[in-house]
Amino acid sequence: MAGIRPRMLSDVNETTAPHGSPPTLRRSSRIHRAWFVAVVTFVTIIGAAAFASLPGLLIEPLHKEFDWSRGTIGFAVSVNLALYGLTAPFAAALMDRFGIRRVVAVALSVIALGSGLTVFMTTAWQLVLYWGILVGLGSGSMALAFAATVTNRWFVRRRGLVTGILTAAGASGQLVFLPLLSWLVEHHGWRPAAITVALSALAVVPFVWLLLRDHPADVGIAAYGADGFTPKPDPVPGAARRALKVLFRAARTGPFWLLAGTFAICGASTNGLVKTHFVPAAHDHGMPITAAASLLAVIGVFDVVGTIASGWFTDRFEARRLLAVYYALRGISLLFLPMLLAPSVHPPMLFFIIFYGLDWVATVPPTIALCREHYGEDSAIVFGWVLASHQVGAAAVAFAGGVARDVFGSYDVIWYASGALCAAAALMALVIRRRPLAPLPGSLVKGAPDPVA
């Protein structure tokens, strides 16, 4: 073995290593297989992101066609958002039990089923069932816990950067689908848009099944940046029991509640507020739906830049301080938004869109990094529960925004309240303490320091 560079993992022969055993090393490809897995994951999330682009475009068409109140429609969206979060930790545990490929393929199929069935609905409860429950369950299995699981398994180095790239995939999907879906809604109605979402989700299924792999050991290599080969762990039985057990243990620690609280506010101020209510709020001020949807797409452009940059920053700076800066800037921008809404797009509004886009999900890489720091091997499941709080916050504001519009005739009170919540999130992020260097008794992860300290 003299002359072999042990850390040049791209030199691994993927074809000769038996399953679960150390691989045979040779000089071959210069690109590590983990980067191909990251590309597949990125494209998969882009395809699944189509469904997330639609709810804000449906509020006005469904209100006009069925005479449902905006609060009723907002409730269906809130069920979707809540299940998106609550499903995530169980999906992360299911990936440990059945593998990433199977869980993601089933999730995409459920999304397609729910979105396709909405074209036949005639009552509000069907909207809650099809879009709220089915699409919510499917999308929850495609949540950021999916990205966290892939990153944890395939990468040791560059985790912050890869997390940022995979998180940005959702924004890229928004960029791809929002202009198309808004054009379909405006010129052909909401049903063709729902069918487009269903077909997009189905189109990704064979791509996932053929190209995605569950673990580096499946192809006989080590994770990117790892010191050595790690055999694939045995499937973990009792996915639901494990997810709940991790929750109960994490819930006894202070950082969990601070991360859950800040991420709930993150969801309230993004998915629940801007993604759901920006288009109808702009339309209230005379802006065409297509123009407002295009502004959301521009947010998606700068979200990609901001999230990848945040991943790079997370590899180099203290995560809790990054979170405090992100939330503070987001809160300030929301306080100015009611003054910027107008019938046409003007420079101050473009500045808000760019600024808000850079900060949209920049919070994800440092949040995942803090989960990894405090909770070790269980970090993907813990992040799933933190993501659940994100979606509960989003669901609450998605519903509250619709009710506020029905009661007050505008969304202004929701913009101001969300800005104040972001200021609180900035303070909460600073309270999160760094993990101590010495292990303490009763730690959540064996051999890891106690996250309470």
C-alpha positions in Angstrom: 0.0 0.0 0.0 3.0 2.3 -0.1 2.4 5.4 -2.2 -1.4 5.3 -1.8 -2.8 8.5 -0.5 -5.4 7.5 2.2 -7.4 10.7 2.0 -7.7 10.7 -1.8 -11.1 9.0 -1.6 -11.7 9.7 -5.3 -9.1 6.9 -5.9 -11.5 4.2 -4.6 -12.4 1.4 -7.0 -16.2 1.3 -6.7 -16.6 -1.9 -8.7 -14.6 -4.4 -6.8 -15.4 -3.7 -3.1 -17.9 -6.2 -1.6 -20.9 -4.7 0.2 -20.0 -3.6 3.7 -16.3 -4.2 3.4 -13.4 -1.9 3.0 -12.9 -1.0 -0.7 -9.9 -1.6 -2.9 -8.1 1.6 -3.7 -6.8 2.6 -7.1 -6.2 5.8 -9.0 -9.3 6.5 -11.0 -11.9 9.3 -11.2 -10.9 12.7 -9.7 -14.5 13.5 -8.8 -15.8 11.8 -5.6 -19.1 9.9 -6.0 -20.6 12.1 -3.2 -20.8 15.0 -5.5 -22.9 13.0 -8.0 -25.3 12.1 -5.2 -25.5 15.7 -4.2 -26.4 16.6 -7.8 -29.1 14.0 -7.9 -30.5 15.2 -4.6 -30.4 18.8 -5.9 -32.4 17.9 -9.0 -34.8 15.9 -7.0 -35.6 18.7 -4.7 -36.0 21.1 -7.6 -38.6 18.8 -9.1 -40.4 18.4 -5.9 -40.3 22.2 -5.3 -43.0 22.7 -7.9 -45.8 22.0 -5.4 -44.4 24.6 -3.0 -44.8 27.3 -5.7 -48.5 26.9 -6.1 -50.4 27.7 -2.8 -50.0 31.4 -3.0 -51.3 31.4 -6.6 -54.4 29.4 -5.6 -55.9 31.7 -3.0 -57.6 34.2 -5.4 -58.8 31.7 -8.0 -60.3 29.3 -5.4 -61.9 32.2 -3.7 -63.6 33.4 -6.9 -64.6 29.9 -8.2 -65.9 28.3 -5.0 -66.6 31.4 -2.8 -64.4 30.0 -0.1 -63.1 32.5 2.4 -59.4 33.2 2.4 -59.3 31.9 5.9 -60.7 28.5 4.8 -58.1 28.3 2.0 -55.4 29.4 4.3 -56.4 26.6 6.7 -55.8 24.0 4.0 -52.4 25.6 3.3 -51.7 25.6 7.0 -52.4 21.8 7.3 -50.0 21.3 4.4 -47.3 23.3 6.0 -47.8 21.7 9.4 -47.6 18.1 8.0 -44.6 19.1 6.0 -42.8 19.7 9.2 -44.3 17.0 11.4 -43.6 14.3 8.9 -39.9 15.3 8.5 -38.4 13.6 11.6 -40.3 10.4 10.9 -39.2 10.5 7.3 -35.6 10.8 8.5 -36.0 7.8 10.7 -37.7 5.9 7.8 -34.7 6.7 5.6 -32.5 4.9 8.2 -34.9 1.9 8.1 -35.8 1.5 4.4 -33.3 3.7 2.6 -33.4 7.2 1.0 -34.4 6.0 -2.4 -37.6 4.2 -1.4 -38.8 6.9 0.9 -38.3 9.7 -1.6 -39.8 7.8 -4.5 -43.0 7.1 -2.4 -43.1 10.7 -1.3 -43.0 12.0 -4.8 -45.8 9.6 -5.8 -48.0 10.8 -2.9 -47.4 14.5 -3.9 -48.4 13.6 -7.5 -51.6 11.9 -6.3 -52.7 14.7 -4.0 -52.0 17.4 -6.5 -53.8 15.5 -9.3 -56.9 14.8 -7.2 -57.4 18.6 -6.5 -58.7 19.1 -10.0 -61.8 17.0 -9.1 -62.6 18.7 -5.8 -65.9 20.5 -5.2 -65.9 21.2 -1.4 -63.4 22.7 1.0 -62.8 19.5 2.9 -61.4 18.0 -0.2 -58.9 20.8 -0.5 -57.8 20.0 3.0 -57.6 16.3 2.3 -55.8 16.4 -1.1 -53.6 19.5 -0.8 -53.4 19.7 2.9 -52.9 16.1 4.0 -51.6 14.1 1.0 -49.3 16.8 -0.5 -48.3 17.7 3.1 -47.3 14.2 3.9 -45.4 13.7 0.7 -43.6 17.0 0.9 -42.7 16.4 4.5 -40.7 13.3 3.4 -39.0 15.6 0.9 -38.2 18.2 3.5 -34.8 19.6 4.5 -34.3 16.5 6.7 -33.7 14.7 3.4 -30.9 17.1 2.5 -29.5 16.8 6.1 -29.5 13.0 5.8 -27.7 13.0 2.5 -25.2 15.5 3.7 -24.5 13.6 7.0 -24.0 10.3 5.2 -22.0 11.3 2.1 -19.9 14.3 3.4 -17.5 14.9 6.2 -15.8 17.9 4.7 -17.7 20.8 3.0 -20.9 19.9 4.9 -21.9 23.6 5.3 -21.4 24.3 1.6 -23.3 21.2 0.5 -26.1 22.0 2.9 -26.4 25.4 1.4 -26.5 24.1 -2.1 -29.2 21.5 -1.4 -31.2 24.0 0.6 -31.0 26.4 -2.4 -32.5 23.7 -4.6 -36.0 24.5 -3.3 -35.5 28.1 -4.3 -34.2 27.0 -7.8 -37.4 25.0 -8.2 -39.4 28.0 -7.2 -37.5 30.0 -9.9 -38.3 27.4 -12.5 -42.0 26.8 -11.8 -43.4 30.1 -10.4 -43.5 32.0 -13.7 -44.9 29.0 -15.6 -47.5 28.2 -12.9 -48.6 31.9 -12.6 -49.0 32.1 -16.4 -51.1 28.9 -16.4 -53.3 30.2 -13.6 -53.9 33.5 -15.3 -54.5 32.2 -18.8 -55.8 28.7 -18.3 -57.0 28.5 -14.7 -55.7 26.7 -11.7 -56.4 23.1 -12.7 -53.7 22.9 -15.4 -51.2 24.3 -12.9 -52.1 21.6 -10.4 -51.7 18.9 -13.1 -48.3 20.4 -14.0 -47.2 19.9 -10.3 -48.4 16.3 -10.4 -46.5 15.5 -13.6 -43.4 17.2 -12.3 -43.3 15.1 -9.2 -43.9 11.9 -11.2 -41.1 12.7 -13.6 -38.6 12.8 -10.8 -39.4 9.3 -9.5 -37.4 7.2 -12.1 -34.5 9.7 -11.8 -34.4 9.1 -8.0 -34.7 5.3 -8.3 -32.0 4.8 -10.9 -29.4 7.3 -9.7 -29.7 7.9 -6.0 -27.8 5.7 -3.5 -28.5 5.4 0.2 -24.9 5.2 1.6 -21.3 5.4 0.4 -20.8 1.8 1.3 -23.4 0.8 -1.3 -20.8 1.6 -3.9 -17.8 0.6 -1.8 -16.3 4.0 -1.0 -15.9 6.2 2.0 -17.7 9.5 2.6 -16.1 12.6 1.1 -13.4 13.9 3.4 -13.6 10.9 5.8 -10.4 9.4 7.2 -11.4 5.9 6.3 -14.1 3.5 5.0 -17.3 3.2 7.1 -19.5 0.1 6.6 -23.1 0.7 6.0 -25.0 0.5 9.3 -27.8 -2.1 9.7 -31.3 -0.8 9.1 -32.8 0.8 12.2 -36.1 -0.8 13.1 -39.0 1.1 14.8 -38.7 4.3 12.8 -41.5 6.0 14.6 -40.3 4.9 18.0 -36.8 6.1 17.3 -38.0 9.5 16.1 -40.1 10.0 19.3 -37.3 8.8 21.5 -34.9 11.3 20.0 -37.5 14.0 20.4 -38.0 13.2 24.1 -34.2 13.2 24.8 -33.6 16.4 22.8 -36.5 18.2 24.4 -34.7 17.9 27.8 -32.0 20.2 26.4 -32.0 24.0 26.1 -30.6 24.4 22.6 -33.4 22.3 21.1 -36.1 24.8 22.3 -34.1 27.8 21.2 -33.5 26.3 17.8 -37.1 25.2 17.5 -38.3 28.7 18.5 -36.1 30.5 16.1 -37.0 28.2 13.2 -40.7 28.5 13.9 -40.3 32.2 13.4 -38.2 31.5 10.3 -41.1 29.5 8.8 -43.7 32.1 9.9 -41.8 34.9 8.1 -41.1 32.9 4.9 -43.4 30.0 3.9 -46.3 31.1 6.0 -46.1 34.8 5.2 -44.3 35.8 2.0 -44.7 32.6 0.0 -48.4 32.2 0.8 -49.6 35.8 1.1 -47.2 38.1 -0.9 -49.0 37.5 -4.2 -52.5 38.2 -2.9 -51.2 41.2 -0.9 -49.5 42.7 -3.9 -52.7 42.0 -6.0 -54.7 44.0 -3.3 -52.5 47.0 -4.2 -53.3 46.6 -8.0 -50.2 44.6 -9.0 -51.0 41.8 -11.6 -50.7 38.3 -10.3 -48.0 37.4 -12.9 -45.9 40.4 -11.9 -46.2 39.5 -8.2 -45.3 35.8 -8.9 -42.3 37.0 -10.9 -41.1 38.9 -7.9 -41.3 35.7 -5.8 -39.2 34.0 -8.6 -36.6 36.7 -8.2 -36.5 36.0 -4.5 -35.7 32.4 -5.6 -32.7 33.6 -7.7 -31.1 35.5 -4.8 -32.1 32.8 -2.3 -29.8 30.4 -4.2 -26.9 32.9 -3.9 -27.7 33.7 -0.2 -28.1 30.1 0.9 -24.9 28.9 -0.8 -23.0 31.9 0.7 -24.5 31.0 4.1 -23.2 27.5 3.8 -19.7 28.8 3.1 -20.0 31.2 6.0 -21.2 28.4 8.3 -18.0 26.4 7.6 -16.0 29.5 8.8 -17.9 31.5 11.4 -19.9 30.8 14.5 -23.4 29.6 13.5 -25.4 31.2 16.3 -24.0 34.7 15.4 -24.9 34.1 11.8 -28.5 33.3 12.8 -28.8 36.4 14.9 -27.7 38.6 11.9 -30.0 36.9 9.5 -33.1 37.2 11.7 -32.4 40.8 12.5 -32.0 41.8 8.9 -35.2 39.9 7.9 -37.2 41.6 10.6 -36.1 45.1 9.5 -37.0 44.4 5.9 -40.5 43.2 6.8 -41.3 46.4 8.7 -40.7 48.4 5.5 -42.7 46.1 3.2 -46.2 47.6 3.7 -44.9 50.9 2.5 -43.4 49.4 -0.7 -46.5 47.6 -2.1 -47.9 49.4 -5.2 -49.6 48.7 -8.5 -46.3 48.5 -10.3 -42.7 47.3 -9.6 -40.4 50.1 -8.5 -36.8 50.2 -7.4 -37.4 50.1 -3.6 -39.5 47.0 -4.1 -36.8 45.4 -6.1 -34.3 46.2 -3.4 -36.6 44.5 -0.9 -36.9 41.4 -3.1 -33.2 41.1 -3.5 -32.5 41.7 0.1 -35.2 39.3 1.3 -34.1 36.7 -1.2 -30.5 36.7 0.1 -31.9 36.0 3.6 -34.8 33.7 2.7 -33.4 30.3 3.9 -29.9 31.4 4.8 -30.8 30.3 8.3 -30.8 26.6 7.3 -27.1 25.8 7.1 -26.2 27.3 10.5 -29.3 25.7 12.1 -28.3 22.3 10.8 -24.7 22.9 11.9 -25.9 23.7 15.5 -28.0 20.5 15.5 -25.0 18.5 14.3 -22.8 20.2 17.0 -25.2 19.4 19.9 -26.8 16.1 18.8 -24.2 14.2 16.7 -25.5 11.1 15.0 -29.2 11.9 15.8 -28.8 15.4 14.3 -30.8 14.7 11.1 -33.8 13.5 13.2 -33.4 16.4 15.7 -33.3 18.8 12.7 -36.5 17.1 11.5 -38.2 18.1 14.7 -36.8 21.6 14.5 -38.1 21.7 11.0 -41.5 20.7 12.3 -41.5 23.8 14.4 -40.6 25.8 11.3 -43.7 24.5 9.5 -46.0 24.9 12.6 -44.9 28.5 12.6 -45.6 28.7 8.9 -49.0 27.1 9.2 -50.0 29.5 12.0 -49.2 32.5 9.9 -50.6 31.1 6.7 -54.0 30.8 8.5 -53.6 34.0 10.5 -52.8 35.9 7.4 -55.9 34.8 5.6 -58.0 35.6 8.7 -56.4 39.1 9.1 -57.2 39.9 5.4 -60.8 38.9 5.9 -61.1 40.9 9.2 -59.0 44.0 8.6 -59.1 44.2 4.8 -55.3 44.2 4.5 -52.2 42.2 5.5 -50.4 45.1 7.2 -50.8 43.9 10.8 -49.2 40.5 9.8 -46.2 42.2 8.2 -45.5 44.2 11.3 -46.0 41.3 13.7 -43.7 39.1 11.7 -41.0 41.8 11.8 -41.2 41.9 15.6 -41.0 38.1 15.8 -37.8 38.1 13.7 -36.2 40.6 16.2 -37.1 38.1 19.0 -35.5 35.2 17.0 -32.3 37.2 16.7 -32.1 37.5 20.5 -32.9 33.8 20.9 -30.1 32.8 18.6 -27.6 34.6 20.7 -28.7 32.8 23.8 -27.7 29.4 22.4 -24.5 28.4 24.1 -21.6 26.7 22.5 -21.1 23.0 23.2 -18.6 22.4 26.1 -15.4 20.7 25.3 -15.5 18.1 28.0 -18.3 15.4 27.9 -20.8 15.4 30.7 -22.9 12.6 32.2 -26.3 12.0 30.5 -25.4 13.4 27.1 -27.8 12.9 24.3 -25.3 11.2 22.0 -22.9 8.6 23.5 -19.5 10.2 23.9 -20.8 13.7 23.1 -21.0 16.7 25.4 -24.3 17.5 27.1 -26.2 20.0 24.9 -27.8 21.6 27.9 -24.5 23.3 28.9 
